[in-house]
Amino acid sequence: MRVEIYPEDLYDDRSGFRLMAKKIHRGWRGPKPFSPSDARDLLSRAFGYWDYQHVQAVARTKSGTPSYISRGDLATLLLDHIVSVYGKDGVPNLFGFVGSLPYSLQVVGKRF
């Protein structure tokens, strides 16, 4: 499943994709430190893209009304990806960490 990412999600540090990546970078307590680039790529892969450059390329083509996805579905995608990469015990307090992220993408919580 690919989560729709819109240009607005990429270019504002106070909301959207970039804010989520920043929170992952700063709050990560996994087996190795995460650079901002690592955080963007982790989030990209969790949401169905190859890497952050792929997210940027696809987002440039988006316009119109976003579809809907719940905050819980986004959290589940991210959690499943982290567990597949690092294992369930590879990141301390993983469930709390994923639950605390700001899911403020254009597609979250909007029903059309």
N, C-alpha and C positions, 0 to 999 in steps of 0.2 A: 504494500500500500504506500502510495506517495502522498504526503501532506502538501497541499498547495501553499506555496510561499509567494508573497507579493512583494513588489519593489519597496513598498512602505515598511515592510518587515525588516528590510536589510539596511536601511540608511538612517535609522534613528537609534541612538544608543540608549534611549530611555524606554524603549518598548520593542516588542517583536523578537525576531530571531537573534539579533545582536545582543539584546539584554539577556536572553536565555544563555547564550554562549558565554557572556561575561560572568554570569552567576555560576555557571559550571566551572569556568576557569578559576575563579576565586574561591569557590567552596569545595573543590574536588579534594577528596581524601583517599584516593585510590592508591594503587601500588607504586605509581610513579607520578611526578608532578606533570601537570597539563599546561601547555602553552595556550595562548588564545587561539592559535591556529588549530591545535589539537581539539579544543573544545568545539570550534565551528565544524570541524570535520566529523566529530562524534555525533553531533546534533544532525548534521546533514545525512549521514548514513542511517541514523535512527529514523529519520523522516522519509527515507526511500530514495536518496540521491547518492551519487558516487562520492562526491566531496563538495566542499564549499563553492568551488568554481562552477560546478554543475548547478548548484542552487542559484547562483547569480545569473547564469545563462538562462535557465528556465524562468526565473522570476521576471526577467526583462520582457518576456513574451506574454505575461499575465496582464489582463485587464478585465474590467467588468465586475460583476457581483461575486464575491467569494462564496464557496459552498460552506457547509457547516461541519465542524468536528468538535467533539466535546473535549474539555480539559482532561478528563479521565482517560480518554482514548489516546491523547498525546502523551500523557504520563506513562501509559502502558507501553506504547511504542518505544519510548526512551528507556524505560526500565528493562524491557525485553532485550533491547540492543546491548545495554550495558552488561546485563547478565550473560548474554551470549559471548561477549568479548572478555570479560573479567571474571565471570563466575559469580554465583550468588554471594559467596563469602569474600570476594575480592575487594569490595568497597565497604568500609564501615558505615553503618547507618544509611544504607543505600535507599531504603524506602522513604525515610524521612527527608533525605536529600532531594530525591526526585519529586516528592510531594511539595517541597518548599519553593520550587522554581516558579518564576512568573510566566505563565502560559498566556502571553499577550499578543499572539499572532492575529492577523486579520481574519483568519478562518475560525477562531475559537469563539464559541458561544453565540454565533450569529445564525439565525434560522431565516431562510428566505424561501 
